[in-house]
Amino acid sequence: MNLGNLQSSAGRLQEAVDVLMERWENTREVWRDERARKLEEEYLMPLREQLAITLPAVGLMTQAIAAAQRELNE
């Protein structure tokens, strides 16, 4: 397994969500109705929360896989 691909994919995911959230903040300045609030509450906030859990887990998984690969190579 190529750990670099896993880490770079996680980085790209973080960057994409950062761009999404930045654009959402710009949009939110002019779109202030109930549908905007609902979109943020039902989709964007859960996405942000899941990413906060997922990215550290990817880091831990990468470390565990690297350790296992080192042990197998010894």
N, CA, C, O and CB atoms as a CASP TS submission, in Angstrom:
PFRMAT TS
TARGET T0000
AUTHOR 0000-0000-0000
METHOD Language model
MODEL 1
PARENT N/A
ATOM      1  N   MET     1       0.844  -1.181   0.000  1.00  0.00           N
ATOM      2  CA  MET     1       0.000   0.000   0.000  1.00  0.00           C
ATOM      3  C   MET     1       0.886   1.241   0.000  1.00  0.00           C
ATOM      4  O   MET     1       1.833   1.334   0.781  1.00  0.00           O
ATOM      5  CB  MET     1      -0.959   0.000   1.221  1.00  0.00           C
ATOM      6  N   ASN     2       0.583   2.170  -0.858  1.00  0.00           N
ATOM      7  CA  ASN     2       1.356   3.400  -0.942  1.00  0.00           C
ATOM      8  C   ASN     2       0.784   4.417   0.045  1.00  0.00           C
ATOM      9  O   ASN     2      -0.278   4.997  -0.182  1.00  0.00           O
ATOM     10  CB  ASN     2       1.347   3.966  -2.391  1.00  0.00           C
ATOM     11  N   LEU     3       1.507   4.619   1.139  1.00  0.00           N
ATOM     12  CA  LEU     3       1.030   5.527   2.179  1.00  0.00           C
ATOM     13  C   LEU     3       1.010   6.975   1.713  1.00  0.00           C
ATOM     14  O   LEU     3       0.202   7.774   2.186  1.00  0.00           O
ATOM     15  CB  LEU     3       1.895   5.402   3.413  1.00  0.00           C
ATOM     16  N   GLY     4       1.897   7.309   0.790  1.00  0.00           N
ATOM     17  CA  GLY     4       1.906   8.667   0.252  1.00  0.00           C
ATOM     18  C   GLY     4       0.597   9.018  -0.422  1.00  0.00           C
ATOM     19  O   GLY     4       0.110  10.142  -0.303  1.00  0.00           O
ATOM     20  N   ASN     5       0.023   8.051  -1.135  1.00  0.00           N
ATOM     21  CA  ASN     5      -1.261   8.299  -1.793  1.00  0.00           C
ATOM     22  C   ASN     5      -2.367   8.527  -0.771  1.00  0.00           C
ATOM     23  O   ASN     5      -3.228   9.386  -0.959  1.00  0.00           O
ATOM     24  CB  ASN     5      -1.628   7.128  -2.708  1.00  0.00           C
ATOM     25  N   LEU     6      -2.338   7.759   0.304  1.00  0.00           N
ATOM     26  CA  LEU     6      -3.349   7.910   1.349  1.00  0.00           C
ATOM     27  C   LEU     6      -3.232   9.283   2.000  1.00  0.00           C
ATOM     28  O   LEU     6      -4.235   9.970   2.195  1.00  0.00           O
ATOM     29  CB  LEU     6      -3.207   6.798   2.409  1.00  0.00           C
ATOM     30  N   GLN     7      -2.028   9.675   2.331  1.00  0.00           N
ATOM     31  CA  GLN     7      -1.818  10.974   2.963  1.00  0.00           C
ATOM     32  C   GLN     7      -2.134  12.125   2.017  1.00  0.00           C
ATOM     33  O   GLN     7      -2.741  13.115   2.425  1.00  0.00           O
ATOM     34  CB  GLN     7      -0.389  11.090   3.453  1.00  0.00           C
ATOM     35  N   SER     8      -1.728  12.003   0.763  1.00  0.00           N
ATOM     36  CA  SER     8      -2.002  13.092  -0.178  1.00  0.00           C
ATOM     37  C   SER     8      -3.496  13.189  -0.480  1.00  0.00           C
ATOM     38  O   SER     8      -4.016  14.284  -0.694  1.00  0.00           O
ATOM     39  CB  SER     8      -1.211  12.886  -1.482  1.00  0.00           C
ATOM     40  N   SER     9      -4.182  12.058  -0.498  1.00  0.00           N
ATOM     41  CA  SER     9      -5.635  12.082  -0.699  1.00  0.00           C
ATOM     42  C   SER     9      -6.327  12.775   0.465  1.00  0.00           C
ATOM     43  O   SER     9      -7.263  13.550   0.265  1.00  0.00           O
ATOM     44  CB  SER     9      -6.184  10.653  -0.865  1.00  0.00           C
ATOM     45  N   ALA    10      -5.871  12.501   1.671  1.00  0.00           N
ATOM     46  CA  ALA    10      -6.436  13.163   2.848  1.00  0.00           C
ATOM     47  C   ALA    10      -6.174  14.665   2.779  1.00  0.00           C
ATOM     48  O   ALA    10      -7.039  15.467   3.128  1.00  0.00           O
ATOM     49  CB  ALA    10      -5.842  12.571   4.150  1.00  0.00           C
ATOM     50  N   GLY    11      -4.994  15.037   2.333  1.00  0.00           N
ATOM     51  CA  GLY    11      -4.671  16.454   2.180  1.00  0.00           C
ATOM     52  C   GLY    11      -5.539  17.138   1.141  1.00  0.00           C
ATOM     53  O   GLY    11      -5.998  18.263   1.342  1.00  0.00           O
ATOM     54  N   ARG    12      -5.760  16.453   0.034  1.00  0.00           N
ATOM     55  CA  ARG    12      -6.627  17.020  -1.019  1.00  0.00           C
ATOM     56  C   ARG    12      -8.063  17.155  -0.521  1.00  0.00           C
ATOM     57  O   ARG    12      -8.745  18.129  -0.836  1.00  0.00           O
ATOM     58  CB  ARG    12      -6.591  16.136  -2.292  1.00  0.00           C
ATOM     59  N   LEU    13      -8.512  16.182   0.248  1.00  0.00           N
ATOM     60  CA  LEU    13      -9.861  16.256   0.817  1.00  0.00           C
ATOM     61  C   LEU    13      -9.976  17.464   1.738  1.00  0.00           C
ATOM     62  O   LEU    13     -10.954  18.209   1.669  1.00  0.00           O
ATOM     63  CB  LEU    13     -10.205  14.959   1.586  1.00  0.00           C
ATOM     64  N   GLN    14      -8.989  17.659   2.593  1.00  0.00           N
ATOM     65  CA  GLN    14      -8.999  18.815   3.500  1.00  0.00           C
ATOM     66  C   GLN    14      -9.016  20.118   2.712  1.00  0.00           C
ATOM     67  O   GLN    14      -9.774  21.032   3.039  1.00  0.00           O
ATOM     68  CB  GLN    14      -7.776  18.781   4.437  1.00  0.00           C
ATOM     69  N   GLU    15      -8.191  20.210   1.681  1.00  0.00           N
ATOM     70  CA  GLU    15      -8.149  21.420   0.856  1.00  0.00           C
ATOM     71  C   GLU    15      -9.495  21.675   0.182  1.00  0.00           C
ATOM     72  O   GLU    15      -9.959  22.814   0.131  1.00  0.00           O
ATOM     73  CB  GLU    15      -7.045  21.306  -0.205  1.00  0.00           C
ATOM     74  N   ALA    16     -10.116  20.625  -0.332  1.00  0.00           N
ATOM     75  CA  ALA    16     -11.406  20.778  -1.008  1.00  0.00           C
ATOM     76  C   ALA    16     -12.476  21.265  -0.041  1.00  0.00           C
ATOM     77  O   ALA    16     -13.281  22.132  -0.383  1.00  0.00           O
ATOM     78  CB  ALA    16     -11.838  19.451  -1.644  1.00  0.00           C
ATOM     79  N   VAL    17     -12.485  20.715   1.151  1.00  0.00           N
ATOM     80  CA  VAL    17     -13.475  21.146   2.141  1.00  0.00           C
ATOM     81  C   VAL    17     -13.182  22.575   2.597  1.00  0.00           C
ATOM     82  O   VAL    17     -14.110  23.347   2.837  1.00  0.00           O
ATOM     83  CB  VAL    17     -13.486  20.185   3.355  1.00  0.00           C
ATOM     84  N   ASP    18     -11.917  22.932   2.718  1.00  0.00           N
ATOM     85  CA  ASP    18     -11.569  24.316   3.065  1.00  0.00           C
ATOM     86  C   ASP    18     -12.105  25.288   2.017  1.00  0.00           C
ATOM     87  O   ASP    18     -12.658  26.334   2.357  1.00  0.00           O
ATOM     88  CB  ASP    18     -10.039  24.473   3.199  1.00  0.00           C
ATOM     89  N   VAL    19     -11.941  24.938   0.740  1.00  0.00           N
ATOM     90  CA  VAL    19     -12.454  25.787  -0.341  1.00  0.00           C
ATOM     91  C   VAL    19     -13.978  25.850  -0.276  1.00  0.00           C
ATOM     92  O   VAL    19     -14.567  26.923  -0.406  1.00  0.00           O
ATOM     93  CB  VAL    19     -11.992  25.255  -1.726  1.00  0.00           C
ATOM     94  N   LEU    20     -14.607  24.706  -0.077  1.00  0.00           N
ATOM     95  CA  LEU    20     -16.067  24.668   0.034  1.00  0.00           C
ATOM     96  C   LEU    20     -16.549  25.575   1.159  1.00  0.00           C
ATOM     97  O   LEU    20     -17.483  26.355   0.970  1.00  0.00           O
ATOM     98  CB  LEU    20     -16.553  23.230   0.272  1.00  0.00           C
ATOM     99  N   MET    21     -15.925  25.481   2.318  1.00  0.00           N
ATOM    100  CA  MET    21     -16.359  26.281   3.465  1.00  0.00           C
ATOM    101  C   MET    21     -16.110  27.774   3.234  1.00  0.00           C
ATOM    102  O   MET    21     -16.911  28.612   3.647  1.00  0.00           O
ATOM    103  CB  MET    21     -15.635  25.820   4.736  1.00  0.00           C
ATOM    104  N   GLU    22     -15.008  28.098   2.582  1.00  0.00           N
ATOM    105  CA  GLU    22     -14.736  29.503   2.267  1.00  0.00           C
ATOM    106  C   GLU    22     -15.797  30.048   1.312  1.00  0.00           C
ATOM    107  O   GLU    22     -16.293  31.160   1.490  1.00  0.00           O
ATOM    108  CB  GLU    22     -13.326  29.661   1.651  1.00  0.00           C
ATOM    109  N   ARG    23     -16.134  29.259   0.307  1.00  0.00           N
ATOM    110  CA  ARG    23     -17.158  29.704  -0.654  1.00  0.00           C
ATOM    111  C   ARG    23     -18.528  29.762   0.000  1.00  0.00           C
ATOM    112  O   ARG    23     -19.350  30.616  -0.332  1.00  0.00           O
ATOM    113  CB  ARG    23     -17.201  28.769  -1.873  1.00  0.00           C
ATOM    114  N   TRP    24     -18.766  28.848   0.929  1.00  0.00           N
ATOM    115  CA  TRP    24     -20.039  28.878   1.646  1.00  0.00           C
ATOM    116  C   TRP    24     -20.143  30.161   2.469  1.00  0.00           C
ATOM    117  O   TRP    24     -21.196  30.799   2.489  1.00  0.00           O
ATOM    118  CB  TRP    24     -20.183  27.633   2.558  1.00  0.00           C
ATOM    119  N   GLU    25     -19.066  30.542   3.144  1.00  0.00           N
ATOM    120  CA  GLU    25     -19.086  31.774   3.935  1.00  0.00           C
ATOM    121  C   GLU    25     -19.395  32.981   3.048  1.00  0.00           C
ATOM    122  O   GLU    25     -20.152  33.865   3.447  1.00  0.00           O
ATOM    123  CB  GLU    25     -17.736  31.975   4.656  1.00  0.00           C
ATOM    124  N   ASN    26     -18.821  33.021   1.861  1.00  0.00           N
ATOM    125  CA  ASN    26     -19.110  34.109   0.921  1.00  0.00           C
ATOM    126  C   ASN    26     -20.569  34.076   0.484  1.00  0.00           C
ATOM    127  O   ASN    26     -21.221  35.116   0.390  1.00  0.00           O
ATOM    128  CB  ASN    26     -18.190  34.019  -0.307  1.00  0.00           C
ATOM    129  N   THR    27     -21.071  32.884   0.218  1.00  0.00           N
ATOM    130  CA  THR    27     -22.460  32.726  -0.205  1.00  0.00           C
ATOM    131  C   THR    27     -23.409  33.116   0.919  1.00  0.00           C
ATOM    132  O   THR    27     -24.438  33.750   0.687  1.00  0.00           O
ATOM    133  CB  THR    27     -22.729  31.282  -0.651  1.00  0.00           C
ATOM    134  N   ARG    28     -23.055  32.734   2.124  1.00  0.00           N
ATOM    135  CA  ARG    28     -23.905  32.973   3.296  1.00  0.00           C
ATOM    136  C   ARG    28     -24.098  34.468   3.562  1.00  0.00           C
ATOM    137  O   ARG    28     -25.077  34.867   4.192  1.00  0.00           O
ATOM    138  CB  ARG    28     -23.300  32.301   4.532  1.00  0.00           C
ATOM    139  N   GLU    29     -23.176  35.281   3.088  1.00  0.00           N
ATOM    140  CA  GLU    29     -23.324  36.732   3.260  1.00  0.00           C
ATOM    141  C   GLU    29     -24.534  37.276   2.510  1.00  0.00           C
ATOM    142  O   GLU    29     -25.118  38.281   2.916  1.00  0.00           O
ATOM    143  CB  GLU    29     -22.064  37.448   2.787  1.00  0.00           C
ATOM    144  N   VAL    30     -24.915  36.612   1.413  1.00  0.00           N
ATOM    145  CA  VAL    30     -26.049  37.098   0.620  1.00  0.00           C
ATOM    146  C   VAL    30     -27.248  36.157   0.654  1.00  0.00           C
ATOM    147  O   VAL    30     -28.354  36.546   0.281  1.00  0.00           O
ATOM    148  CB  VAL    30     -25.621  37.305  -0.811  1.00  0.00           C
ATOM    149  N   TRP    31     -27.036  34.933   1.097  1.00  0.00           N
ATOM    150  CA  TRP    31     -28.131  33.954   1.161  1.00  0.00           C
ATOM    151  C   TRP    31     -28.400  33.651   2.624  1.00  0.00           C
ATOM    152  O   TRP    31     -27.677  32.878   3.253  1.00  0.00           O
ATOM    153  CB  TRP    31     -27.782  32.638   0.366  1.00  0.00           C
ATOM    154  N   ARG    32     -29.444  34.266   3.161  1.00  0.00           N
ATOM    155  CA  ARG    32     -29.667  34.217   4.604  1.00  0.00           C
ATOM    156  C   ARG    32     -31.037  33.673   4.989  1.00  0.00           C
ATOM    157  O   ARG    32     -31.531  33.978   6.074  1.00  0.00           O
ATOM    158  CB  ARG    32     -29.501  35.586   5.184  1.00  0.00           C
ATOM    159  N   ASP    33     -31.644  32.896   4.148  1.00  0.00           N
ATOM    160  CA  ASP    33     -32.981  32.417   4.482  1.00  0.00           C
ATOM    161  C   ASP    33     -32.937  31.054   5.176  1.00  0.00           C
ATOM    162  O   ASP    33     -31.871  30.528   5.494  1.00  0.00           O
ATOM    163  CB  ASP    33     -33.835  32.333   3.224  1.00  0.00           C
ATOM    164  N   GLU    34     -34.112  30.512   5.395  1.00  0.00           N
ATOM    165  CA  GLU    34     -34.242  29.233   6.095  1.00  0.00           C
ATOM    166  C   GLU    34     -33.584  28.088   5.326  1.00  0.00           C
ATOM    167  O   GLU    34     -33.001  27.187   5.930  1.00  0.00           O
ATOM    168  CB  GLU    34     -35.713  28.914   6.330  1.00  0.00           C
ATOM    169  N   ARG    35     -33.675  28.122   4.014  1.00  0.00           N
ATOM    170  CA  ARG    35     -33.044  27.058   3.220  1.00  0.00           C
ATOM    171  C   ARG    35     -31.524  27.073   3.367  1.00  0.00           C
ATOM    172  O   ARG    35     -30.894  26.016   3.406  1.00  0.00           O
ATOM    173  CB  ARG    35     -33.423  27.202   1.741  1.00  0.00           C
ATOM    174  N   ALA    36     -30.948  28.237   3.447  1.00  0.00           N
ATOM    175  CA  ALA    36     -29.500  28.339   3.661  1.00  0.00           C
ATOM    176  C   ALA    36     -29.137  27.767   5.023  1.00  0.00           C
ATOM    177  O   ALA    36     -28.163  27.024   5.151  1.00  0.00           O
ATOM    178  CB  ALA    36     -29.027  29.809   3.550  1.00  0.00           C
ATOM    179  N   ARG    37     -29.915  28.111   6.034  1.00  0.00           N
ATOM    180  CA  ARG    37     -29.668  27.593   7.375  1.00  0.00           C
ATOM    181  C   ARG    37     -29.790  26.077   7.399  1.00  0.00           C
ATOM    182  O   ARG    37     -28.986  25.387   8.026  1.00  0.00           O
ATOM    183  CB  ARG    37     -30.641  28.217   8.379  1.00  0.00           C
ATOM    184  N   LYS    38     -30.804  25.566   6.708  1.00  0.00           N
ATOM    185  CA  LYS    38     -31.027  24.120   6.663  1.00  0.00           C
ATOM    186  C   LYS    38     -29.892  23.405   5.923  1.00  0.00           C
ATOM    187  O   LYS    38     -29.431  22.354   6.368  1.00  0.00           O
ATOM    188  CB  LYS    38     -32.373  23.811   5.987  1.00  0.00           C
ATOM    189  N   LEU    39     -29.446  23.958   4.814  1.00  0.00           N
ATOM    190  CA  LEU    39     -28.328  23.373   4.070  1.00  0.00           C
ATOM    191  C   LEU    39     -27.087  23.285   4.954  1.00  0.00           C
ATOM    192  O   LEU    39     -26.406  22.260   5.002  1.00  0.00           O
ATOM    193  CB  LEU    39     -28.026  24.203   2.805  1.00  0.00           C
ATOM    194  N   GLU    40     -26.814  24.378   5.645  1.00  0.00           N
ATOM    195  CA  GLU    40     -25.639  24.399   6.516  1.00  0.00           C
ATOM    196  C   GLU    40     -25.780  23.379   7.647  1.00  0.00           C
ATOM    197  O   GLU    40     -24.844  22.640   7.949  1.00  0.00           O
ATOM    198  CB  GLU    40     -25.427  25.807   7.096  1.00  0.00           C
ATOM    199  N   GLU    41     -26.941  23.351   8.255  1.00  0.00           N
ATOM    200  CA  GLU    41     -27.180  22.463   9.393  1.00  0.00           C
ATOM    201  C   GLU    41     -27.183  20.988   8.997  1.00  0.00           C
ATOM    202  O   GLU    41     -26.623  20.155   9.710  1.00  0.00           O
ATOM    203  CB  GLU    41     -28.497  22.813  10.051  1.00  0.00           C
ATOM    204  N   GLU    42     -27.804  20.662   7.875  1.00  0.00           N
ATOM    205  CA  GLU    42     -27.976  19.259   7.493  1.00  0.00           C
ATOM    206  C   GLU    42     -26.803  18.673   6.706  1.00  0.00           C
ATOM    207  O   GLU    42     -26.592  17.461   6.726  1.00  0.00           O
ATOM    208  CB  GLU    42     -29.221  19.119   6.683  1.00  0.00           C
ATOM    209  N   TYR    43     -26.047  19.513   6.020  1.00  0.00           N
ATOM    210  CA  TYR    43     -24.993  18.988   5.158  1.00  0.00           C
ATOM    211  C   TYR    43     -23.595  19.496   5.506  1.00  0.00           C
ATOM    212  O   TYR    43     -22.662  18.708   5.661  1.00  0.00           O
ATOM    213  CB  TYR    43     -25.299  19.331   3.741  1.00  0.00           C
ATOM    214  N   LEU    44     -23.458  20.801   5.626  1.00  0.00           N
ATOM    215  CA  LEU    44     -22.113  21.348   5.784  1.00  0.00           C
ATOM    216  C   LEU    44     -21.531  21.113   7.175  1.00  0.00           C
ATOM    217  O   LEU    44     -20.363  20.743   7.299  1.00  0.00           O
ATOM    218  CB  LEU    44     -22.129  22.823   5.491  1.00  0.00           C
ATOM    219  N   MET    45     -22.319  21.320   8.210  1.00  0.00           N
ATOM    220  CA  MET    45     -21.807  21.085   9.563  1.00  0.00           C
ATOM    221  C   MET    45     -21.477  19.606   9.789  1.00  0.00           C
ATOM    222  O   MET    45     -20.413  19.310  10.333  1.00  0.00           O
ATOM    223  CB  MET    45     -22.829  21.559  10.605  1.00  0.00           C
ATOM    224  N   PRO    46     -22.346  18.666   9.394  1.00  0.00           N
ATOM    225  CA  PRO    46     -21.965  17.252   9.545  1.00  0.00           C
ATOM    226  C   PRO    46     -20.714  16.892   8.739  1.00  0.00           C
ATOM    227  O   PRO    46     -19.904  16.080   9.187  1.00  0.00           O
ATOM    228  CB  PRO    46     -23.121  16.355   9.118  1.00  0.00           C
ATOM    229  N   LEU    47     -20.553  17.479   7.571  1.00  0.00           N
ATOM    230  CA  LEU    47     -19.350  17.229   6.775  1.00  0.00           C
ATOM    231  C   LEU    47     -18.114  17.693   7.529  1.00  0.00           C
ATOM    232  O   LEU    47     -17.118  16.974   7.604  1.00  0.00           O
ATOM    233  CB  LEU    47     -19.440  17.937   5.410  1.00  0.00           C
ATOM    234  N   ARG    48     -18.177  18.879   8.081  1.00  0.00           N
ATOM    235  CA  ARG    48     -17.053  19.423   8.846  1.00  0.00           C
ATOM    236  C   ARG    48     -16.751  18.536  10.058  1.00  0.00           C
ATOM    237  O   ARG    48     -15.589  18.267  10.360  1.00  0.00           O
ATOM    238  CB  ARG    48     -17.358  20.869   9.303  1.00  0.00           C
ATOM    239  N   GLU    49     -17.795  18.087  10.744  1.00  0.00           N
ATOM    240  CA  GLU    49     -17.611  17.224  11.918  1.00  0.00           C
ATOM    241  C   GLU    49     -16.997  15.883  11.535  1.00  0.00           C
ATOM    242  O   GLU    49     -16.097  15.395  12.219  1.00  0.00           O
ATOM    243  CB  GLU    49     -18.948  16.999  12.627  1.00  0.00           C
ATOM    244  N   GLN    50     -17.470  15.293  10.462  1.00  0.00           N
ATOM    245  CA  GLN    50     -16.926  14.009  10.025  1.00  0.00           C
ATOM    246  C   GLN    50     -15.474  14.139   9.585  1.00  0.00           C
ATOM    247  O   GLN    50     -14.660  13.250   9.838  1.00  0.00           O
ATOM    248  CB  GLN    50     -17.765  13.440   8.886  1.00  0.00           C
ATOM    249  N   LEU    51     -15.160  15.225   8.940  1.00  0.00           N
ATOM    250  CA  LEU    51     -13.781  15.445   8.511  1.00  0.00           C
ATOM    251  C   LEU    51     -12.859  15.594   9.719  1.00  0.00           C
ATOM    252  O   LEU    51     -11.720  15.127   9.698  1.00  0.00           O
ATOM    253  CB  LEU    51     -13.688  16.691   7.612  1.00  0.00           C
ATOM    254  N   ALA    52     -13.350  16.240  10.761  1.00  0.00           N
ATOM    255  CA  ALA    52     -12.550  16.400  11.983  1.00  0.00           C
ATOM    256  C   ALA    52     -12.254  15.051  12.630  1.00  0.00           C
ATOM    257  O   ALA    52     -11.256  14.915  13.338  1.00  0.00           O
ATOM    258  CB  ALA    52     -13.276  17.310  12.983  1.00  0.00           C
ATOM    259  N   ILE    53     -13.090  14.071  12.402  1.00  0.00           N
ATOM    260  CA  ILE    53     -12.873  12.719  12.922  1.00  0.00           C
ATOM    261  C   ILE    53     -12.034  11.901  11.940  1.00  0.00           C
ATOM    262  O   ILE    53     -11.125  11.176  12.344  1.00  0.00           O
ATOM    263  CB  ILE    53     -14.224  12.016  13.190  1.00  0.00           C
ATOM    264  N   THR    54     -12.341  12.021  10.666  1.00  0.00           N
ATOM    265  CA  THR    54     -11.731  11.174   9.642  1.00  0.00           C
ATOM    266  C   THR    54     -10.249  11.462   9.417  1.00  0.00           C
ATOM    267  O   THR    54      -9.446  10.531   9.357  1.00  0.00           O
ATOM    268  CB  THR    54     -12.468  11.342   8.348  1.00  0.00           C
ATOM    269  N   LEU    55      -9.879  12.717   9.293  1.00  0.00           N
ATOM    270  CA  LEU    55      -8.482  13.029   8.972  1.00  0.00           C
ATOM    271  C   LEU    55      -7.506  12.564  10.051  1.00  0.00           C
ATOM    272  O   LEU    55      -6.470  11.994   9.707  1.00  0.00           O
ATOM    273  CB  LEU    55      -8.325  14.518   8.763  1.00  0.00           C
ATOM    274  N   PRO    56      -7.782  12.779  11.333  1.00  0.00           N
ATOM    275  CA  PRO    56      -6.879  12.210  12.339  1.00  0.00           C
ATOM    276  C   PRO    56      -6.838  10.684  12.287  1.00  0.00           C
ATOM    277  O   PRO    56      -5.788  10.085  12.519  1.00  0.00           O
ATOM    278  CB  PRO    56      -7.298  12.661  13.727  1.00  0.00           C
ATOM    279  N   ALA    57      -7.971  10.054  11.985  1.00  0.00           N
ATOM    280  CA  ALA    57      -8.002   8.592  11.876  1.00  0.00           C
ATOM    281  C   ALA    57      -7.137   8.118  10.712  1.00  0.00           C
ATOM    282  O   ALA    57      -6.457   7.098  10.819  1.00  0.00           O
ATOM    283  CB  ALA    57      -9.450   8.094  11.697  1.00  0.00           C
ATOM    284  N   VAL    58      -7.158   8.843   9.615  1.00  0.00           N
ATOM    285  CA  VAL    58      -6.301   8.494   8.474  1.00  0.00           C
ATOM    286  C   VAL    58      -4.836   8.596   8.887  1.00  0.00           C
ATOM    287  O   VAL    58      -4.024   7.746   8.518  1.00  0.00           O
ATOM    288  CB  VAL    58      -6.590   9.422   7.253  1.00  0.00           C
ATOM    289  N   GLY    59      -4.499   9.622   9.645  1.00  0.00           N
ATOM    290  CA  GLY    59      -3.130   9.767  10.124  1.00  0.00           C
ATOM    291  C   GLY    59      -2.712   8.601  11.004  1.00  0.00           C
ATOM    292  O   GLY    59      -1.608   8.077  10.858  1.00  0.00           O
ATOM    293  N   LEU    60      -3.583   8.194  11.914  1.00  0.00           N
ATOM    294  CA  LEU    60      -3.283   7.050  12.780  1.00  0.00           C
ATOM    295  C   LEU    60      -3.167   5.762  11.976  1.00  0.00           C
ATOM    296  O   LEU    60      -2.287   4.939  12.230  1.00  0.00           O
ATOM    297  CB  LEU    60      -4.362   6.897  13.855  1.00  0.00           C
ATOM    298  N   MET    61      -4.048   5.596  11.018  1.00  0.00           N
ATOM    299  CA  MET    61      -4.008   4.401  10.187  1.00  0.00           C
ATOM    300  C   MET    61      -2.712   4.361   9.368  1.00  0.00           C
ATOM    301  O   MET    61      -2.101   3.303   9.217  1.00  0.00           O
ATOM    302  CB  MET    61      -5.238   4.353   9.256  1.00  0.00           C
ATOM    303  N   THR    62      -2.308   5.493   8.853  1.00  0.00           N
ATOM    304  CA  THR    62      -1.060   5.569   8.098  1.00  0.00           C
ATOM    305  C   THR    62       0.122   5.169   8.973  1.00  0.00           C
ATOM    306  O   THR    62       1.000   4.426   8.532  1.00  0.00           O
ATOM    307  CB  THR    62      -0.852   6.986   7.540  1.00  0.00           C
ATOM    308  N   GLN    63       0.148   5.654  10.198  1.00  0.00           N
ATOM    309  CA  GLN    63       1.221   5.294  11.128  1.00  0.00           C
ATOM    310  C   GLN    63       1.211   3.799  11.428  1.00  0.00           C
ATOM    311  O   GLN    63       2.266   3.165  11.461  1.00  0.00           O
ATOM    312  CB  GLN    63       1.088   6.090  12.432  1.00  0.00           C
ATOM    313  N   ALA    64       0.030   3.235  11.644  1.00  0.00           N
ATOM    314  CA  ALA    64      -0.077   1.806  11.954  1.00  0.00           C
ATOM    315  C   ALA    64       0.379   0.951  10.774  1.00  0.00           C
ATOM    316  O   ALA    64       1.079  -0.044  10.960  1.00  0.00           O
ATOM    317  CB  ALA    64      -1.521   1.448  12.334  1.00  0.00           C
ATOM    318  N   ILE    65      -0.010   1.333   9.577  1.00  0.00           N
ATOM    319  CA  ILE    65       0.396   0.578   8.388  1.00  0.00           C
ATOM    320  C   ILE    65       1.906   0.677   8.191  1.00  0.00           C
ATOM    321  O   ILE    65       2.557  -0.315   7.863  1.00  0.00           O
ATOM    322  CB  ILE    65      -0.346   1.096   7.130  1.00  0.00           C
ATOM    323  N   ALA    66       2.458   1.860   8.390  1.00  0.00           N
ATOM    324  CA  ALA    66       3.910   2.037   8.245  1.00  0.00           C
ATOM    325  C   ALA    66       4.653   1.184   9.264  1.00  0.00           C
ATOM    326  O   ALA    66       5.672   0.578   8.934  1.00  0.00           O
ATOM    327  CB  ALA    66       4.299   3.522   8.410  1.00  0.00           C
ATOM    328  N   ALA    67       4.158   1.131  10.495  1.00  0.00           N
ATOM    329  CA  ALA    67       4.795   0.308  11.529  1.00  0.00           C
ATOM    330  C   ALA    67       4.711  -1.168  11.167  1.00  0.00           C
ATOM    331  O   ALA    67       5.677  -1.910  11.344  1.00  0.00           O
ATOM    332  CB  ALA    67       4.140   0.556  12.901  1.00  0.00           C
ATOM    333  N   ALA    68       3.560  -1.592  10.663  1.00  0.00           N
ATOM    334  CA  ALA    68       3.396  -2.992  10.260  1.00  0.00           C
ATOM    335  C   ALA    68       4.337  -3.333   9.103  1.00  0.00           C
ATOM    336  O   ALA    68       4.936  -4.408   9.085  1.00  0.00           O
ATOM    337  CB  ALA    68       1.930  -3.271   9.856  1.00  0.00           C
ATOM    338  N   GLN    69       4.467  -2.431   8.152  1.00  0.00           N
ATOM    339  CA  GLN    69       5.380  -2.670   7.031  1.00  0.00           C
ATOM    340  C   GLN    69       6.826  -2.777   7.507  1.00  0.00           C
ATOM    341  O   GLN    69       7.579  -3.625   7.028  1.00  0.00           O
ATOM    342  CB  GLN    69       5.253  -1.550   5.992  1.00  0.00           C
ATOM    343  N   ARG    70       7.212  -1.920   8.447  1.00  0.00           N
ATOM    344  CA  ARG    70       8.578  -1.994   8.990  1.00  0.00           C
ATOM    345  C   ARG    70       8.815  -3.333   9.684  1.00  0.00           C
ATOM    346  O   ARG    70       9.864  -3.951   9.507  1.00  0.00           O
ATOM    347  CB  ARG    70       8.832  -0.835   9.978  1.00  0.00           C
ATOM    348  N   GLU    71       7.843  -3.777  10.469  1.00  0.00           N
ATOM    349  CA  GLU    71       7.982  -5.056  11.167  1.00  0.00           C
ATOM    350  C   GLU    71       8.074  -6.220  10.192  1.00  0.00           C
ATOM    351  O   GLU    71       8.847  -7.153  10.410  1.00  0.00           O
ATOM    352  CB  GLU    71       6.811  -5.269  12.116  1.00  0.00           C
ATOM    353  N   LEU    72       7.303  -6.173   9.136  1.00  0.00           N
ATOM    354  CA  LEU    72       7.350  -7.241   8.140  1.00  0.00           C
ATOM    355  C   LEU    72       8.687  -7.267   7.406  1.00  0.00           C
ATOM    356  O   LEU    72       9.146  -8.330   6.987  1.00  0.00           O
ATOM    357  CB  LEU    72       6.211  -7.078   7.140  1.00  0.00           C
ATOM    358  N   ASN    73       9.299  -6.122   7.251  1.00  0.00           N
ATOM    359  CA  ASN    73      10.575  -6.038   6.540  1.00  0.00           C
ATOM    360  C   ASN    73      11.769  -6.428   7.406  1.00  0.00           C
ATOM    361  O   ASN    73      12.868  -6.617   6.886  1.00  0.00           O
ATOM    362  CB  ASN    73      10.774  -4.641   6.017  1.00  0.00           C
ATOM    363  N   GLU    74      11.571  -6.550   8.712  1.00  0.00           N
ATOM    364  CA  GLU    74      12.687  -6.915   9.601  1.00  0.00           C
ATOM    365  C   GLU    74      12.952  -8.390   9.583  1.00  0.00           C
ATOM    366  O   GLU    74      13.855  -8.864  10.273  1.00  0.00           O
ATOM    367  CB  GLU    74      12.410  -6.473  11.019  1.00  0.00           C
TER
END
